[in-house]
């Protein structure tokens, strides 16, 4: 006897969750007296290099991370954070100052 297969037999197609999986779900968090929209991005949604404002290190493409911006902010106010840096944002901050010619992601 062969093992049971738990696959659908024709008819219904599986639901498409590609948008939610790539960009994640949004939620609102309060930080420094302001409401922030927070979205967790999976590795598939990260296609560019970003600079984390928490540790001032680069986030390479394909690495899951957090995107946060003020609720009342603009598209230009979005910041890409490492998940650990976002969770520790109240305990530490980037005190590093980049030079004028340093790349700004």
N, C-alpha and C positions, 0 to 999 in steps of 0.2 A: 504494500500500500504506500502510495506516495504522500508526502506532507500536504496539508491543506494550503491552498493559495488564497490570500485575502486581497484579491484584485477585483475591481468592478468588471462586470461582464457586459460591455457595450453600453449603449444608451447615454447615460449621464457623463458629462466630461468634468474633470476636476476643476475646481474654482481657480481663477488666476489671481494669485497674490503677489505678482511680480512688483507692482508699485509699492506695496507696503513693505516687502522684503528688502528692496533696494534702498529706499529712503527712510524706512522706519516710521514709527508712529510719533506724533508730536504730543508733548505735554507741556504744561506751564509750571514753572518753579519760581519761587521768590528768591532774589539774591540782591543784597545791598538796597533793600527797600523798593525794588523794581521787579516787575513780572518779566520773566524770560521764557521764551519758547525754546524748548530743548528737543532735539531729534537725534536718535541714535542711528548712525549709518553703519551698515554692514560693509564688509570688505569689497563687495561688488559695486557699492555706490561710491566708493572712494577712487576717483580716477586721476586726481592731480596731487601735486605736492602741496602741503599746507604747513603753516608754522603755528604750533600750539602756544597760546599766550600764557599758559600756566607754567611751562618749563622752558619755553623759547627753543624747543627742539623741533625738528622737521617731522611731519607725519607723511610717510611715503605712500604712494598709491597702493590700494589693496588692503590697507590696515583699517579695521573697524575703529570708529571714533565718534565723538559727539559734536553736533553743530548746535550752537546756541546764539540767540540774538534777543535784544530787548523787544518786548511785545509791541511797543510803540515805535520801534526802530525801522530802519530802511534795509534794503537788501545788502547794502555796503556794511552794515553793522554786524553781519554774521561772522562768527568766529568758530574755528575748528579746533577742538580740544581733544587730547587723549582722555579716555574715560576716567582714568585714575586722577588726572589733573583736574578734571571737572568736579569729581567727588571731593577733592582736597582743596578746592578753591578758597575756602575760608581759612584754612590752616597755613597756606603758603601763597606767595605770589611771585611773579617773575620780577626780580630786581635787576636783571641784566639790561644793560643799555647797548643796543646795536650801534655800530658805527654808521655814518651817513651812507656809505657805499654797500652796506650789507643788503642781501636780498630780502625783500618783504613779501611773504606769501600771504 
